[in-house]
Amino acid sequence: MEQLIQKKSWYKIDSREDAIKIIKKSSSFFLCIAAIQIVVGLLAGISVLITGVIFLILGILLRKYNNTIIAVLLLFLSALAIIATVTNVVGGSQGGTSVLFAILLFFTSIGALRATLAYNKLK
């Protein structure tokens, strides 16, 4: 039973190599999201374009520096994305309406934060 619970829990970070893998995967996800938002922003509006550029910059910085502050900023922006998405869905606005996408972004940023904390702790 304990093994089943352990498999269902968050990925355990035992080494700096594990932390770096998670940071790289998370930053790759943010870079993909940034690319999508930049392309959509060119068609839809400046606010989406600006958000995409911010995610692009933070994704690059996360990959390069493995910094906890950058991961916290990504978590904050991801939380704002959930709030904005839910507000758009409830209010019927024309903005982003993919709640699942926003939640995936949020959990990826949590994983990045966990990995950066473990990376710094395991020095």
C-alpha positions as CSV (number, residue, x, y, z in Angstrom):
1,M,0.0,0.0,0.0
2,E,2.8,2.4,0.8
3,Q,4.4,1.9,-2.6
4,L,1.1,2.7,-4.2
5,I,0.8,6.0,-2.3
6,Q,4.5,6.8,-3.1
7,K,3.8,6.3,-6.8
8,K,0.8,8.6,-6.7
9,S,2.5,11.4,-4.9
10,W,4.7,14.2,-6.5
11,Y,7.9,13.1,-8.2
12,K,10.5,12.7,-5.5
13,I,13.6,14.8,-6.0
14,D,16.6,13.0,-4.5
15,S,19.5,14.6,-6.3
16,R,20.5,17.8,-8.1
17,E,20.3,15.9,-11.4
18,D,16.6,15.1,-10.7
19,A,16.0,18.8,-9.9
20,I,17.7,19.9,-13.1
21,K,15.6,17.5,-15.2
22,I,12.4,18.9,-13.7
23,I,13.6,22.5,-14.1
24,K,14.5,21.9,-17.8
25,K,11.2,20.2,-18.5
26,S,9.3,22.9,-16.8
27,S,11.2,25.7,-18.6
28,S,10.6,23.9,-21.9
29,F,6.9,23.8,-21.2
30,F,6.9,27.6,-20.4
31,L,8.9,28.3,-23.6
32,C,6.3,26.3,-25.6
33,I,3.5,28.3,-23.9
34,A,5.3,31.5,-24.6
35,A,5.7,30.7,-28.3
36,I,1.9,29.9,-28.5
37,Q,1.0,33.1,-26.7
38,I,3.3,35.2,-28.9
39,V,1.8,33.8,-32.1
40,V,-1.8,34.2,-30.8
41,G,-0.8,37.7,-29.5
42,L,0.2,38.7,-33.0
43,L,-3.4,37.9,-34.1
44,A,-5.5,38.6,-31.0
45,G,-4.0,41.5,-29.1
46,I,-1.2,43.1,-27.3
47,S,-2.0,41.7,-23.8
48,V,-1.5,38.1,-25.0
49,L,1.7,39.1,-26.7
50,I,3.1,40.8,-23.6
51,T,2.2,37.8,-21.5
52,G,3.9,35.5,-24.0
53,V,7.1,37.6,-23.9
54,I,7.1,37.6,-20.1
55,F,6.7,33.8,-20.0
56,L,9.5,33.5,-22.6
57,I,11.9,35.6,-20.6
58,L,11.1,33.9,-17.4
59,G,11.4,30.4,-19.0
60,I,14.8,31.3,-20.4
61,L,16.0,32.6,-17.1
62,L,14.7,29.6,-15.2
63,R,16.5,27.2,-17.5
64,K,19.7,29.3,-17.3
65,Y,19.9,30.1,-13.6
66,N,17.7,27.5,-11.8
67,N,16.5,30.3,-9.6
68,T,13.8,30.1,-7.0
69,I,12.7,33.7,-7.4
70,I,12.1,33.1,-11.1
71,A,10.0,30.0,-10.2
72,V,8.0,32.1,-7.7
73,L,7.3,34.7,-10.4
74,L,6.2,32.0,-12.7
75,L,3.9,30.6,-10.0
76,F,2.5,34.1,-9.4
77,L,1.9,34.6,-13.1
78,S,0.3,31.2,-13.4
79,A,-2.1,31.9,-10.5
80,L,-3.0,35.2,-12.3
81,A,-3.7,33.2,-15.5
82,I,-6.1,31.0,-13.6
83,I,-7.9,34.0,-12.1
84,A,-8.1,35.7,-15.5
85,T,-9.3,32.5,-17.2
86,V,-12.0,31.8,-14.7
87,T,-13.1,35.5,-14.8
88,N,-13.3,35.3,-18.6
89,V,-15.3,32.1,-18.5
90,V,-17.7,33.4,-15.9
91,G,-18.0,36.9,-17.3
92,G,-18.3,35.8,-20.9
93,S,-15.3,37.8,-22.1
94,Q,-13.4,37.1,-25.3
95,G,-10.1,36.4,-23.5
96,G,-8.6,33.0,-22.7
97,T,-11.2,30.4,-21.7
98,S,-9.1,27.2,-21.2
99,V,-9.3,26.6,-17.5
100,L,-7.6,23.2,-17.9
101,F,-4.7,24.9,-19.7
102,A,-4.3,27.5,-16.9
103,I,-4.4,24.8,-14.3
104,L,-1.7,22.8,-16.1
105,L,0.4,26.0,-16.3
106,F,-0.1,26.4,-12.5
107,F,1.0,22.9,-11.6
108,T,4.0,23.1,-13.9
109,S,5.1,26.2,-12.0
110,I,4.6,24.4,-8.7
111,G,6.9,21.6,-10.0
112,A,9.5,24.2,-11.1
113,L,9.4,25.8,-7.7
114,R,9.8,22.5,-5.9
115,A,12.7,21.6,-8.2
116,T,14.5,24.9,-7.7
117,L,14.1,24.6,-3.9
118,A,15.5,21.1,-4.0
119,Y,18.3,22.2,-6.3
120,N,19.4,24.9,-3.9
121,K,19.0,22.6,-0.9
122,L,21.0,19.8,-2.4
123,K,24.1,21.9,-3.1
